[in-house]
Amino acid sequence: MRTDSRTLHGQTFDLIVVGAGIQGAAVARDAAERGLRVVLLDARDVGAGTSSRSSRLVHGGLRYLRQGHLSLVREALAERERLLRTVPHLVRPVPMLMPFFADGDLAPWRMRVGTWLYAALAGRSTLPRPRALDAGAAAAAFPGLRREGLRSAIEFFDAATQDCRLTLANVQAAAAAGAHVLTHCEAAGGGGDGLHVVDRFTRAEVLLRARHVVNATGPRADHLRRRLAVDAPPLVRQSRGSHLVLAPRSGETALAAFLPDGRIQFVIPHQDGTLCGTTDVDDPLDGDEGPPPPSDVDYLLLALRWLLEPAPARADVRFAYAGWRSLPAREGPPGALNREAFVVAEDTAMGTLHTIVGGKLTTHRSLAERTVARIFARREPSPTRTRPLPGGDGPREVTDPLWWRHGSAAVVVRAIAAEAPAFAQPLCPHRPFLAAELVHALRHEGAVTLADALLRRLVHSQGPCLQPACLRQAHALFLRARQWPVDDDATAAIAAVRSEVAALAGDLVADVTPAPR
């Protein structure tokens, strides 16, 4: 899937997209599926930033409804329904429980009206309508919910996803439509001769030309603007959202609870871990992302203490991460800013730079459609409205774990597993992946480095297995199946994996030996 950057030197394209997160991937997909010549590039890997550090929800946003952002909620709910149809293996319905406590300040009748309006804005949704529960039914629906002061609850439905693999699916769709994907290639600057790109691995300096460049670098948007000599005030402010991962829990019901401070707290069961979050704190991102700071960990554990019994302790945290959101550079608390994304066009020496400000995971497709239509004055509906993402076609094999990770591409994984006995074996005893899935990640999913494969292709809520023997076994298979001459040395490649995990979770990685599957 990754193109050798040197083969593109000096070429002219209709569109260059900088940033292979969810927004950039969606723009590249939309443009390529409309027949435009597209390059998508990123200094790191697909989804290496914010798009692998979200709350992993595909939702309309009840919080945004409370803030009066009806158009954003309506758009998000329409996109939620579209994703449930076009990528069912990665976007699944989730029952959400909103509890009401005697020591909370949320009026149940207001949220009943709110969830009714939420369902009404969703139109002819395939998801069930909301329903009211008494305290006993609420406690039974979510074992471990705090019973003291529990008055009632509302059950409604949203959807959960695996954000990094949803981003990857968009990149795969763009590549299948003819887009060139340049991961580990940095936009170093630009001028009248075009965009200067440096390949991290070959060290090649490549020149690409296009009249239009989309800046989809999220929280780093102003950094790219400065590199391209845009002399204008900042467009973006950054907000940090931290998450903790606890052990998996039984059942599919999630919590969506408004805390006494007005923020919403999610507790979302996934098969491989329970995701808890999030915070919303102004935090300028000067360099690479780091792990959740102690203040965020304390806040999240305090929130969970208010919601759950027994309350989880720091020792119960299996993994953690923090993502930086791109918000408009406006005054006010980050949680109250309008999350409707917009695009700012600015002239540069190399052409027009279109910077995406804001954006939600749920509305990535609709934002991309608007962006491409505006840049190229296209009036026809985008083919992405109805076309499934890779893996989203074919029968739903819901009893097969491979289908939930790969969709219809599971048949390709099975074919790889049949090539050699070693490929059909588990990659390690502590994670659910087959060795064939690592081979598939390298052959078909654009993974270049060992870290690309273990962190952003074989995605696990508790991160990759860090047992030394497992990492060395994975590296040996990596050398056998890699597509690019990188990560030759096992010690260095494994150190790079551990370094990325440390940057995600800090010291909040479970330090006990994982239990066998």
SELO-225814 format. One line per 10 residues: number of its first residue (from 1); their letters; for each residue x negated, y negated, z negated of C-alpha. Coordinates in steps of 0.1 Angstrom, whole numbers, plus 2048, in hexadecimal, padded with zeros to 3 digits. Example, Ala and Ser with C-alpha at 12.3 -4.5 7.8 and 13.67 -1.06 7.14 Angstrom:
1> as> 785/82D/7B2 | 777/80B/7B9;
This chain:
1> mrtdsrtlhg> 800/800/800 | 7E3/7E8/7F9 | 7D5/7D8/818 | 7AF/7D3/81C | 7AD/7AD/81A | 790/7AB/833 | 7A7/7B7/84F | 7BD/798/84B | 7A1/77E/84C | 7AA/760/862;
11> qtfdlivvga> 7CE/76C/869 | 7ED/756/868 | 80D/761/856 | 830/753/852 | 82D/754/82C | 813/75A/811 | 820/763/7EF | 808/75F/7D2 | 812/774/7B3 | 81E/798/7B4;
21> giqgaavard> 835/796/796 | 85A/79B/79A | 862/779/7AB | 845/77B/7C3 | 84C/79F/7CC | 870/797/7D3 | 868/779/7E9 | 84F/78E/7FD | 869/7AA/800 | 884/792/80C;
31> aaerglrvvl> 86E/781/825 | 85F/7A1/833 | 882/7B1/836 | 88C/793/84B | 870/79A/863 | 857/780/858 | 832/786/856 | 829/786/831 | 80B/789/81A | 810/790/7F5;
41> ldardvgagt> 7F2/78B/7DF | 7E9/78D/7BA | 7C9/788/7A7 | 7D1/7A6/792 | 7EA/7C3/798 | 80E/7C5/7A0 | 822/7BA/782 | 803/7B5/76D | 810/796/75B | 832/78B/74F;
51> ssrssrlvhg> 844/7A5/765 | 837/7C1/750 | 83D/7AF/72F | 863/7A7/72F | 880/7B4/71A | 887/7CC/736 | 8AC/7C2/739 | 8C0/7BC/758 | 8DC/7A6/749 | 8F0/787/74D;
61> glrylrqghl> 8E4/778/72D | 8FE/772/711 | 8E6/758/703 | 8E8/744/723 | 90E/747/722 | 90D/737/6FF | 8F9/71B/70E | 912/715/72A | 8FD/721/747 | 91A/732/758;
71> slvrealaer> 90C/732/77B | 8EC/743/770 | 900/75E/75D | 918/764/77B | 8FA/768/792 | 8E8/77F/77A | 906/795/775 | 90B/799/79B | 8E6/7A2/79F | 8E9/7BB/782;
81> erllrtvphl> 905/7CD/795 | 8F0/7CD/7B5 | 8D2/7DC/7A3 | 8E7/7F7/793 | 8F1/801/7B6 | 8D0/7FD/7C9 | 8B6/809/7B0 | 8CA/820/799 | 8AB/833/78D | 89B/814/77F;
91> vrpvpmlmpf> 8BA/800/773 | 8D1/812/75C | 8F1/808/749 | 8EC/802/724 | 907/7FE/709 | 8FE/7E0/6F4 | 90A/7DB/6D0 | 90E/7B8/6C2 | 912/7BB/69C | 921/7A0/686;
101> fadgdlapwr> 915/79D/662 | 923/78A/644 | 902/777/640 | 901/76D/665 | 90F/74D/674 | 91E/75C/693 | 943/75B/696 | 950/77C/6A3 | 96D/76C/6B5 | 956/756/6C9;
111> mrvgtwlyaa> 941/773/6D5 | 961/787/6DE | 96B/76A/6F4 | 947/768/701 | 945/78D/70A | 967/78C/71A | 95B/76F/730 | 93B/782/736 | 94F/79F/743 | 965/788/758;
121> lagrstlprp> 947/778/768 | 93A/79A/772 | 959/79F/788 | 95E/7C2/794 | 942/7D1/780 | 93D/7F7/77E | 934/7F2/759 | 94F/7F7/73D | 960/7D9/72E | 957/7CD/70B;
131> raldagaaaa> 969/7DB/6EC | 96B/7D1/6C8 | 95E/7E9/6AC | 964/7E9/687 | 946/7EC/66F | 949/812/66D | 94A/817/693 | 92D/7FE/697 | 917/811/67E | 91F/832/68F;
141> afpglrregl> 917/823/6B2 | 8F4/818/6A7 | 8E6/82E/68A | 8CF/81A/675 | 8E2/7F9/679 | 8E3/7E6/658 | 903/7EE/646 | 901/7D4/62B | 917/7B7/635 | 920/7C7/657;
151> rsaieffdaa> 943/7BA/660 | 949/7C5/684 | 939/7C6/6A7 | 93F/7C3/6CC | 934/7DD/6E5 | 92D/7D1/708 | 917/7DE/725 | 8F8/7D1/736 | 8DB/7E3/746 | 8B7/7EC/73F;
161> tqdcrltlan> 89A/7F1/756 | 874/7F8/758 | 869/7D5/762 | 847/7DF/771 | 855/7FB/786 | 871/7E4/792 | 857/7CB/79D | 843/7E7/7AE | 862/7F2/7C1 | 866/7CF/7D0;
171> vqaaaaagah> 841/7CF/7DA | 846/7F2/7EA | 864/7E5/7FD | 850/7C7/809 | 834/7DD/815 | 84C/7F5/826 | 85A/7D7/839 | 837/7CD/845 | 82A/7B6/82A | 805/7B7/822;
181> vlthceaagg> 7FE/7BD/7FD | 7DD/7B0/7EF | 7D9/7B8/7CA | 7BA/7AF/7B7 | 7B6/792/7D0 | 7B5/76F/7C1 | 7C0/74E/7D2 | 7A0/73A/7CC | 7AB/71A/7DE | 7B8/70C/7FE;
191> ggdglhvvdr> 7B3/6F1/818 | 7BA/6E8/83B | 7AA/709/847 | 7C2/71E/831 | 7C4/731/811 | 7A3/73E/803 | 7A6/761/7F3 | 78B/774/7E1 | 78D/79A/7DF | 784/7A6/7BC;
201> ftraevllra> 776/7C7/7C9 | 765/7C0/7EA | 75C/79C/7E0 | 767/792/803 | 773/76E/808 | 791/76F/81F | 7A3/753/830 | 7C9/755/835 | 7DF/73C/846 | 804/734/843;
211> rhvvnatgpr> 819/715/844 | 82B/720/825 | 81D/72E/804 | 833/739/7E7 | 824/734/7C5 | 834/750/7B0 | 819/750/795 | 832/74A/779 | 821/73B/75B | 802/734/770;
221> adhlrrrlav> 814/720/78A | 803/6FF/781 | 7E1/710/781 | 7E6/71A/7A6 | 7F4/6F7/7AE | 7D3/6E8/7A1 | 7BE/701/7B5 | 7D1/6F5/7D4 | 7CA/6D1/7CC | 7EE/6C7/7C3;
231> dapplvrqsr> 7EC/6A6/7B0 | 80D/6A5/79D | 81A/6AA/77A | 81E/6CE/76D | 83D/6E1/777 | 83B/6FC/75D | 83A/701/738 | 833/723/729 | 847/736/70F | 83B/755/6FD;
241> gshlvlaprs> 852/773/6F8 | 845/78F/6E3 | 852/7B3/6E0 | 84C/7D0/6C8 | 850/7F5/6D2 | 85C/80E/6B8 | 860/833/6BB | 87C/840/6D2 | 89E/843/6C2 | 8BC/859/6CA;
251> getalaaflp> 8D9/84B/6DE | 8DB/831/6F9 | 8EC/814/6E6 | 8D7/7F4/6E3 | 8DB/7D7/6CB | 8DF/7B3/6D7 | 8E2/79F/6B7 | 8E2/77A/6B1 | 8CC/772/693 | 8D2/757/679;
261> dgriqfviph> 8BA/740/68B | 8CF/743/6AA | 8B7/758/6BF | 8C2/779/6CD | 8B0/799/6C4 | 8B0/7B9/6D9 | 8AA/7DC/6CE | 8AA/7F1/6EE | 8A5/817/6EE | 891/825/70B;
271> qdgtlcgttd> 888/849/70E | 864/843/704 | 868/828/6EA | 87F/80E/6DB | 879/7EA/6E7 | 87F/7CE/6CE | 87D/7A9/6D6 | 87A/78D/6DE | 86B/76C/6D3 | 86C/74B/6E5;
281> vddpldgdeg> 84E/735/6DB | 83D/71A/6EF | 81A/726/6F6 | 804/717/712 | 7F3/734/725 | 7D0/729/72C | 7C0/74A/734 | 7CC/76E/736 | 7E9/77A/721 | 7E2/787/6FE;
291> ppppsdvdyl> 7F5/79D/6E5 | 811/791/6CF | 802/77A/6B3 | 808/784/68F | 823/769/68B | 838/779/6A7 | 833/79C/698 | 83F/78E/676 | 85D/77D/685 | 868/79C/698;
301> llalrwllep> 864/7B3/67A | 878/79A/665 | 893/79A/67F | 894/7C0/67F | 896/7C0/65A | 8B5/7AB/65D | 8C4/7C4/676 | 8B9/7E7/66D | 8B7/7FE/64F | 89F/80B/647;
311> aparadvrfa> 88C/7ED/655 | 86D/7F6/66A | 84B/7ED/65C | 82C/7E3/66F | 81F/806/66D | 83E/812/682 | 834/7FC/6A0 | 827/813/6BC | 81F/7F8/6D5 | 824/7D3/6DC;
321> yagwrslpar> 820/7B8/6F7 | 827/794/6FD | 831/784/71E | 82F/75F/728 | 84E/751/73A | 84E/735/753 | 865/719/747 | 86B/6F6/756 | 854/6DC/748 | 86F/6CA/735;
331> egppgalnre> 875/6BF/711 | 888/6D5/6F8 | 885/6F7/6E7 | 87C/712/6FF | 89A/728/6F7 | 8B2/70C/701 | 8A3/704/723 | 8B8/70D/742 | 8AA/72E/751 | 8B7/727/774;
341> afvvaedtam> 898/729/78A | 891/70F/7A5 | 876/70A/7BF | 861/6EA/7C4 | 851/6E3/7E6 | 831/6D0/7E8 | 81A/6C7/805 | 7F7/6D3/804 | 7DA/6D3/81D | 7E1/6F7/827;
351> gtlhtivggk> 807/6F4/82A | 826/6F2/813 | 823/701/7F1 | 844/70D/7E2 | 841/712/7BD | 85B/728/7AB | 863/71A/788 | 875/731/770 | 887/750/77A | 896/76F/76A;
361> ltthrslaer> 88E/793/770 | 8B3/799/778 | 8B7/77F/793 | 896/785/7A6 | 8A8/790/7C6 | 8C0/773/7C8 | 8A5/75A/7C1 | 88F/769/7DC | 8AC/768/7F5 | 8B2/743/7EE;
371> tvarifarre> 88D/73B/7F0 | 886/74C/811 | 8A7/73E/820 | 89D/71B/816 | 879/71C/822 | 882/72B/844 | 8A5/71C/848 | 8B4/73F/84B | 8DA/741/848 | 8E0/766/84B;
381> psptrtrplp> 8E5/77B/82C | 8C6/78C/821 | 8C3/7B2/828 | 8B9/7B6/803 | 8DD/7B1/7F9 | 8E6/7D5/802 | 8C6/7E7/80A | 8BA/7FE/7ED | 898/7F9/7DF | 87F/816/7E4;
391> ggdgprevtd> 88B/834/7D1 | 8AE/827/7CE | 8BD/83B/7EA | 8C6/860/7EB | 8D8/875/7D1 | 8D6/86D/7AC | 8C3/889/79B | 8CA/87D/778 | 8BF/89D/767 | 89B/89A/776;
401> plwwrhgsaa> 883/883/763 | 870/87E/783 | 88E/86E/793 | 891/855/777 | 86D/84A/77E | 86C/84D/7A4 | 890/850/7B1 | 891/860/7D3 | 86B/85E/7D5 | 86A/87B/7BC;
411> vvvraiaaea> 869/892/7DA | 847/883/7E3 | 83A/889/7C0 | 847/8AD/7C1 | 835/8B2/7E3 | 814/8A6/7D3 | 819/8BD/7B6 | 81B/8DA/7CE | 7FA/8D1/7DE | 7E5/8DF/7C2;
421> pafaqplcph> 7EB/8F0/7A0 | 7DA/8D4/78E | 7F2/8BA/79C | 810/8CD/78E | 802/8CB/76A | 809/8B0/750 | 7F0/894/752 | 7ED/896/72D | 800/8A6/710 | 80B/885/701;
431> rpflaaelvh> 81D/874/71E | 838/882/735 | 826/87D/756 | 819/897/76F | 7F7/895/77D | 809/892/79F | 817/871/793 | 7F4/862/78F | 7EC/86E/7B2 | 80C/85F/7BF;
441> alrhegavtl> 804/83E/7AE | 7E3/83D/7C1 | 7EF/849/7E2 | 811/838/7E5 | 815/81D/7CA | 7F8/807/7D0 | 7E5/80F/7B0 | 7C0/806/7B4 | 7B0/809/792 | 7B5/822/777;
451> adallrrlvh> 7C6/807/762 | 7DD/7FF/77F | 7E9/823/77F | 7EB/82A/759 | 7FA/809/74E | 810/7FE/76C | 819/81E/77F | 81C/839/764 | 82E/821/74E | 836/82B/72A;
461> sqgpclqpac> 846/815/710 | 82A/81E/6F7 | 80E/817/710 | 7F7/831/71F | 7E8/84D/70B | 7C7/842/6FD | 7B9/864/6F2 | 796/866/700 | 79A/889/70F | 7BA/87E/720;
471> lrqahalflr> 7AB/85F/72F | 78D/872/73C | 7A4/88C/74C | 7B8/870/75C | 798/860/769 | 78C/880/778 | 7AD/883/78B | 7AB/85E/794 | 789/864/7A5 | 798/880/7B9;
481> arqwpvddda> 7B6/86C/7C6 | 7AC/848/7C6 | 7B0/834/7E6 | 796/818/7DF | 771/81D/7D3 | 776/80E/7B0 | 773/81A/78C | 758/833/794 | 74B/834/771 | 762/845/758;
491> taaiaavrse> 755/832/73A | 75B/810/74A | 77C/819/759 | 789/826/738 | 77C/807/726 | 790/7F2/73E | 7AF/805/736 | 7A9/801/711 | 7A2/7DC/716 | 7C3/7D6/727;
501> vaalagdlva> 7D6/7E9/70C | 7C5/7D4/6F2 | 7CF/7B4/705 | 7F3/7C1/704 | 7F7/7CE/6E1 | 7D8/7C3/6CD | 7D6/7D8/6AE | 7FB/7E3/6B1 | 7F3/803/6C4 | 7FD/822/6B1;
511> dvtpapr> 7DB/82F/6A4 | 7E8/852/69D | 7E4/86F/6B5 | 804/870/6CA | 81B/88E/6C5 | 81D/8A6/6E2 | 83A/8A1/6FA;
